[in-house]
Amino acid sequence: MPFINYNTKKIVQIWDGISGTIAHSEQGTYCRFTIENGTILPEHSHVHEQWCHVLEGELEFNINGEKQLLTSGMSAFIPSWAPHSAKAFTECKVMDCFTPVREDFVELERKQVELE
């Protein structure tokens, strides 16, 4: 499947205030998320390298204690196991890319399909 249409994929609720569509390759997970205004993502870390690219909105990231307000056209790179958190100052549209595959997101998708 060389092409993905995020407009027609099922929306998955990731956390409170964060939802979107997800695709997986053998090596990574690619997501188009909407983050609601005021959403706070508490500090956490994971094995995955992550790129977060802001398409719309204002999203502040704290990565290893370094803060940056990201706006349209800006990206954050989060190394494997780096503690990070985020806060949406407006509704945001982002593309997140994770390596390796987010198996927890695969499981979330599976569970939501079972509930339908």
Secondary structure, DSSP 8 states (H G I E B T S, - for coil): -----TTTS--EEEETTEEEEEEE-SS-EEEEEEE-TT-EEEEE--SSEEEEEEEES-EEEEETTEEEEE-TT-EEEE-TT--EEEEESS-EEEEEEEES--HHHHHHHHHHHHH-
